[in-house]
Amino acid sequence: MVPAIAASLAYGQSATPVPAQSQPLGNPSTAPGPQTPALTSPATQPAIPQAPAAPGTEPQPPDSTGLPAQDQATQTIKVQANEVDLVFTVTDKKGHFITGLNQSSFGLLDDGRPPEAVLHFYQQTNLPLRVGIMLDTSSSIRQRFKFEQESAIAFLLQVLHRNDRAFVEGFDVETDVAQGFTNNVDLLNQGISKLRPGGGTALYDALYSTCKDQMLTLREKEGPVRKAVILVSDGDDNYSHALESDAIKECQRAETIVYAISTDVSPSKTKGDDVLREIAEATGGQAFYPTRIEDVAMGFISIEEELRSQYLLEYRPADFKQDGAFRTIYLQAHDPRYHVRTHKGYFAPKAAD
């Protein structure tokens, strides 16, 4: 028997907490795949201290984003290098999002071992969002580009809340960051509107550089945040130096979920469709395939719903080494009716980093 795992909730955070002593849902042995221990808390394990905001704190002056510094910090949790923030989604067999589950509803293996300790568990996490909109501006999507732009703008209007940030970029043979990270939707709108299609496609290069330059260092600068890229493309690539596997690994290093929306509405399945699916699945995201270009907006709406339905599990891995190695993640729901979607693993930091 694997001993139960310690867990405690920070009730001072702006998310829906779950009581640590809740009982497992169903029998773990009935779930498919490797058996994993329930994420429960023994009474002998000391609780993790709560982290409420300090009372009487004076407001801080706004930074360049226009928001007070205090507002940017209220929903983040400072963690050490050997602690993992695992964002995941639960669906039923019909793809409907399942919310309201307890931490004991899940079992977790990190690199084949139960975690040393579960630190926090949140339902419908409000952890700040850092999202990038990557629009394919190559000549292959020229006739569809207007719908991409309009759908992206509508998505940002709906999804960005007070502590969230987004950036916008277009890519063909080069990457054009039209607007860097900001909470100002008007600036993001202007950035999207000034993008123009034309040229070849270097999708893998663009995704690699985006995760490396925009996402990889966010945790060091801001503490834990949810990181996601919305990739709107037909999946074709005819110009990259990087391989698809290189782009996926860099997304995993940056702990960034990729959601892909195909702009190819042809009835036959293409290689580009497979590329988008492989990238999304490897990073814990999902690919969407509209049947009409006008339905690209439905892909954005589905992503918005998912971002509102995510769970967050913070834990300390067992036998953790800062060696730069890839560590696999296996997370399952004990109830076989539910499917858990998260990224397949992450790269441990190197000791010299």
Secondary structure, 3 states (H helix, E strand, C coil): CCCCCCCCCCCCCCCEECCCCCCCCCCHHHCCCCCCCECCCCCCCCCCCCCCCCCCCCCCCECCCCCEHHHHHCCCCCCCCCCEEEEEEEECCCCCECCCCCHHHEEEEECCECCCEEEEEEECCCCCEEEEEEEECCHHHHHHHHHHHHHHHHHHHHHCCCCCEEEEEEECCCEEEEEEEECCHHHHHHHHHCCCCCCCCCHHHHHHHHHHHHHCCHHHHHCCCEEEEEEEECCCCCCCCCCHHHHHHHHHHCCCEEEEEECCCCCCCCHHHHHHHHHHHHHCCCEECCCCHHHHHHHHHHHHHHHHCCEEEEEECCCCCCECCEEEEEEEECCCCCEEECCCEEECCECCC
